[in-house]
Amino acid sequence: MNSQVLAAFLALGLCTGAAHADTNLLGDGNFESFSAQVANGTYTAFYGGTIGAWTVTGSVDLIRNAYGAIDDISVDLAGTPGPGWISQTFNAVAGQTYTLSWDLSKNGPGTQLDVSFGGVTTSYAPVASVANETLSWTATVSGLQTVSFGTAVASYQGPVVDNISLTTVSAVPEPASYTLMLAGLATVGLIAGRRKQR
């Protein structure tokens, strides 16, 4: 019985050390919850306002299985017509590292995407030979932060984004931490074994 208890503690300790926080800190990152707002094979234009947790500036389109949609429902950032931006604000923990990732689809020529995160704006141009690509950006930030996706394209064909997520980067435990944890669990097992023998 004691070896079973010790094995259970060891397994629990190893599972705890391997835990990874991959909860999306942004709301409505895949846009699938808006199926009632856009019919299949069409688009719905938004001129300002909000799309769920996202604030819309300018004009963007929710597109469904058309116009370069990535999977079912996506956002074309050059609305009807563009330019357009979507943004969302979150409160970052001081010193925490975050990874922002998203899928990008090319939707016609000159479809440059501008992404702002951590006070920096970077531009991306979809690779001509790739229909869809997944991109990511890691930054250590703190305080109130805004994540924005947009384009200066003023036509009806802009960059398409979907599956936007913001996750924390977990610190990897040091090998010394595992050694200390295992030594502590072994001690607990020995104490439990001695108590049973009495």
N, C-alpha and C positions, 0 to 999 in steps of 0.2 A: 504493500500500500504506500509506503514512504517513497519508493522509487516512482510510483505513479504521480504522487503529489509534486515531487521535485520535477518530473518531466513536464507536468502541466504548468508549473511556474516558469520553467525555462521556455516553453513554447509561447506562453503569454508575453514574457519579456522580449523575445525575438520578434513577435508580431507587433508589439508596441513600438519597438525601435524601427521597424520597417514601415510604419504608418506614413501615408503621404496625403497631404491636403490638396485635393484637386477639385474642390467645389468652385463652381463659377461664381465669382463675386459680382458679375454684371447680370442684370435682368434681361430676359428676352434676347439672348445672344444668337439663337438659331431661327427666330421669327416664325416658327411653325405654329405657334398659338394664334396666329392671325388668319387662319384659313377661311374664316367666315367673312373676312374683309376683302378678299381677292379671289375671283373665280379662276378656275384652272385655265391656263393658256392666255391669261390676260395680266393686267397690272392695275393697281390703284395708286393714284397720285396723292402725295401729302405735301401741302404748302405750309410749312411751319407746323407748330403744334407738337404732338407726341405720337410715337409708335410704341406703346407699352412704356417701358422704362427709358426709352431713348427720346431725347429732345431733337426735333427736326429744325434745321435752319435752311432757308431756301426751299428747294423742291427736290424730293426723292420719290421713287416709286417702289412699292412692294410688288414684286413680280412672282408669278407662280408658273413653274414649268414652261417658261418662255423667256425670251430676251436675255439669255445667258444665265438663267437661274442655276444655282449650284446644286441644291437639293430641295425640291418642292418650292418653298418660299424663300426668297432672298431680297436684298435691297439694292436697287440700281441707284447710285448716288447722283447721276445726272437725270433728275426727274423729268417732268414734262413741261418745259425743258429744265435742265439744271442751270446753274450749279447747285449742289446741295451737300449738307453735312448732317450726320447724326452724332450725338454726343451723350455721355453719361458720366456722372460724377460719383466718386467713392472716397471714403476716408481711409487713407493708408496708414498703417502702423509704422511708427518711426523705425527706420533701419531695415524694414522688411523688403525682401526682393520679390518682385512680381513678374509673371510671364503673361504677356498679352499675345494671343494667337487668333488667327482668322483665316478664312478661305477667301481667295480672290479669283474672280473669273474675268477674262477679257471679254469685252462687249463692244467690239468695234475699235478702230484706230484712235490713237491719242487719248486713251482712257487712263490717264495717270491718277493714282490714288494717293491722297495725302493722309497720313496717320499722325495724330498728336498723342503723346503719352509721356508723362514725367517731365513736362515742360519743353519737350523737343518735338519738332515736326519733321517727319521723313517722308519722302515721296517714293512711290513704287510704281513701276510700269509693268503690266503683265507680260510675261514672256510670250512672244508671238506663237511659238510652237506648242505651248501648253494651254489647254483649255481651262483647267482649274489648278490652283496651287495653294498650299498651306504655308503661311508665313507666321513668324513669331518675333517677339521683341521682349527682352528681359531688362528690367531696370529696378534699382533700389530707390524708393521714393518714400516720402512721409507727408502727412497732412492731407488736406483736401486736394484731390487730383481729378482731372477731367480726361477722359479717353474720347477721342474724336476721330471719325472717319469721314472723308469728304473729297470733293474734286472741284476744280475750277472749270471743268468742261461744261460749256453752256449749250450743248446739243441734247439730243434725246438718247444718246448712247454713252453711258459712263461706266466706271468700274463697278462691278457687282461684288458685294461682300455678304458673307454668311458665316455661321458657326463661330461667332466672336466669343472668346472666353478670356477671363482674367483670373489667374490662379496664383497662389503663393508658392514660392519655392521653398521646400522643406530643407532644413539643415540636416546634413548627413551626420549621424553620431560618430564620434571618434572611436577608433578601436579600443582605446583605454576605457571608454564608457562601457563598452560591451564586457570587457574584462571585469570591471568593478561590479557591474550588474550581475554577472554570472557568479562571482565570488559571494555576493550578498545572498543570492538565491540558494547557493550551495550551503551557506551557513544556516539559513532558515530550514533547509531540508535536514541538516544534521541535528539541529535543535529539536525538530519535530520527531526525528527518529529516536533520540535519547529519551524524550518524554514518554513515548510509547513503551520503551523497554522497562521503565520504572514500574 
